[in-house]
Amino acid sequence: MAICTHLETIDDTVTADGAPGCEDCLAIGARWVHLRACQFCGHIGCCDSSPNKHARGHSHGTGHPIVRSYEPGEEWYFCFPDELTFEIDDAPPAPSHA
């Protein structure tokens, strides 16, 4: 069983910044498929199924490794360096855009 090696970077006090969509897509007039919230700074980016993959770009550009789904009803996290999806027992409720 693979284990994320970046769990210490999750800041439970940081909240998603409340953007109504991918911040980078909104800035350039692009579309996204699903949203992800950076667990280090709260930046909202689009998923890897989106044309621009802004969540991954944010992670690579800043070194912030972990995002959490910003979709209603989804509780999972994803670590870009480890390429690993996981959940955390007793995590605070996931924020979402809707």
Contacts in CASP RR format, 6 or more apart in sequence:
PFRMAT RR
TARGET T0000
AUTHOR 0000-0000-0000
METHOD contacts of the structure
MODEL  1
MAICTHLETIDDTVTADGAPGCEDCLAIGARWVHLRACQFCGHIGCCDSS
PNKHARGHSHGTGHPIVRSYEPGEEWYFCFPDELTFEIDDAPPAPSHA
2 82 0 8 1.000
2 84 0 8 1.000
3 84 0 8 1.000
4 66 0 8 1.000
4 77 0 8 1.000
4 79 0 8 1.000
4 82 0 8 1.000
4 84 0 8 1.000
4 86 0 8 1.000
5 79 0 8 1.000
5 81 0 8 1.000
5 82 0 8 1.000
6 65 0 8 1.000
6 66 0 8 1.000
6 79 0 8 1.000
6 81 0 8 1.000
6 82 0 8 1.000
7 66 0 8 1.000
7 88 0 8 1.000
9 39 0 8 1.000
9 40 0 8 1.000
9 64 0 8 1.000
9 65 0 8 1.000
9 66 0 8 1.000
10 39 0 8 1.000
10 40 0 8 1.000
10 66 0 8 1.000
10 77 0 8 1.000
10 88 0 8 1.000
11 39 0 8 1.000
11 40 0 8 1.000
12 91 0 8 1.000
12 92 0 8 1.000
14 38 0 8 1.000
14 39 0 8 1.000
14 40 0 8 1.000
14 41 0 8 1.000
14 42 0 8 1.000
15 42 0 8 1.000
15 95 0 8 1.000
16 37 0 8 1.000
16 42 0 8 1.000
16 44 0 8 1.000
16 70 0 8 1.000
16 95 0 8 1.000
17 23 0 8 1.000
17 42 0 8 1.000
17 43 0 8 1.000
17 44 0 8 1.000
18 44 0 8 1.000
18 95 0 8 1.000
18 97 0 8 1.000
19 26 0 8 1.000
19 44 0 8 1.000
19 97 0 8 1.000
20 26 0 8 1.000
20 97 0 8 1.000
21 32 0 8 1.000
21 35 0 8 1.000
21 44 0 8 1.000
21 45 0 8 1.000
21 46 0 8 1.000
21 97 0 8 1.000
22 30 0 8 1.000
22 32 0 8 1.000
22 35 0 8 1.000
22 44 0 8 1.000
22 45 0 8 1.000
22 46 0 8 1.000
22 50 0 8 1.000
22 52 0 8 1.000
22 54 0 8 1.000
22 55 0 8 1.000
23 43 0 8 1.000
23 44 0 8 1.000
23 45 0 8 1.000
23 54 0 8 1.000
24 30 0 8 1.000
24 45 0 8 1.000
24 46 0 8 1.000
24 52 0 8 1.000
24 54 0 8 1.000
24 58 0 8 1.000
25 31 0 8 1.000
25 32 0 8 1.000
25 45 0 8 1.000
25 46 0 8 1.000
25 50 0 8 1.000
25 52 0 8 1.000
25 54 0 8 1.000
28 52 0 8 1.000
30 51 0 8 1.000
30 52 0 8 1.000
31 50 0 8 1.000
31 51 0 8 1.000
32 45 0 8 1.000
32 46 0 8 1.000
32 47 0 8 1.000
32 50 0 8 1.000
32 52 0 8 1.000
32 54 0 8 1.000
33 46 0 8 1.000
33 47 0 8 1.000
33 49 0 8 1.000
33 50 0 8 1.000
34 46 0 8 1.000
34 47 0 8 1.000
34 49 0 8 1.000
34 50 0 8 1.000
34 69 0 8 1.000
34 70 0 8 1.000
34 71 0 8 1.000
35 44 0 8 1.000
35 45 0 8 1.000
35 46 0 8 1.000
35 47 0 8 1.000
35 55 0 8 1.000
35 69 0 8 1.000
35 70 0 8 1.000
35 71 0 8 1.000
35 97 0 8 1.000
36 44 0 8 1.000
36 45 0 8 1.000
36 46 0 8 1.000
36 47 0 8 1.000
36 55 0 8 1.000
36 67 0 8 1.000
36 68 0 8 1.000
36 69 0 8 1.000
36 70 0 8 1.000
36 78 0 8 1.000
37 43 0 8 1.000
37 44 0 8 1.000
37 45 0 8 1.000
37 67 0 8 1.000
37 68 0 8 1.000
37 69 0 8 1.000
37 70 0 8 1.000
37 95 0 8 1.000
38 44 0 8 1.000
38 45 0 8 1.000
38 55 0 8 1.000
38 58 0 8 1.000
38 59 0 8 1.000
38 62 0 8 1.000
38 64 0 8 1.000
38 66 0 8 1.000
38 67 0 8 1.000
39 64 0 8 1.000
39 66 0 8 1.000
39 67 0 8 1.000
39 68 0 8 1.000
39 77 0 8 1.000
40 62 0 8 1.000
40 63 0 8 1.000
40 64 0 8 1.000
40 65 0 8 1.000
40 66 0 8 1.000
41 62 0 8 1.000
41 64 0 8 1.000
43 58 0 8 1.000
43 62 0 8 1.000
43 64 0 8 1.000
44 70 0 8 1.000
44 97 0 8 1.000
45 54 0 8 1.000
45 55 0 8 1.000
45 58 0 8 1.000
45 67 0 8 1.000
45 70 0 8 1.000
46 52 0 8 1.000
46 53 0 8 1.000
46 54 0 8 1.000
46 55 0 8 1.000
47 53 0 8 1.000
47 55 0 8 1.000
48 55 0 8 1.000
48 56 0 8 1.000
55 67 0 8 1.000
56 80 0 8 1.000
58 64 0 8 1.000
59 65 0 8 1.000
59 67 0 8 1.000
59 80 0 8 1.000
60 80 0 8 1.000
65 79 0 8 1.000
65 80 0 8 1.000
65 81 0 8 1.000
65 82 0 8 1.000
66 77 0 8 1.000
66 78 0 8 1.000
66 79 0 8 1.000
66 80 0 8 1.000
67 77 0 8 1.000
67 78 0 8 1.000
67 80 0 8 1.000
68 75 0 8 1.000
68 76 0 8 1.000
68 77 0 8 1.000
68 78 0 8 1.000
68 94 0 8 1.000
68 95 0 8 1.000
69 75 0 8 1.000
69 76 0 8 1.000
69 77 0 8 1.000
69 78 0 8 1.000
69 94 0 8 1.000
69 96 0 8 1.000
70 94 0 8 1.000
70 95 0 8 1.000
70 96 0 8 1.000
70 97 0 8 1.000
71 96 0 8 1.000
71 97 0 8 1.000
72 96 0 8 1.000
72 97 0 8 1.000
72 98 0 8 1.000
73 94 0 8 1.000
73 96 0 8 1.000
74 94 0 8 1.000
74 96 0 8 1.000
75 87 0 8 1.000
75 91 0 8 1.000
75 94 0 8 1.000
76 85 0 8 1.000
76 86 0 8 1.000
76 87 0 8 1.000
77 85 0 8 1.000
77 86 0 8 1.000
77 87 0 8 1.000
77 88 0 8 1.000
78 84 0 8 1.000
78 85 0 8 1.000
78 86 0 8 1.000
79 86 0 8 1.000
END
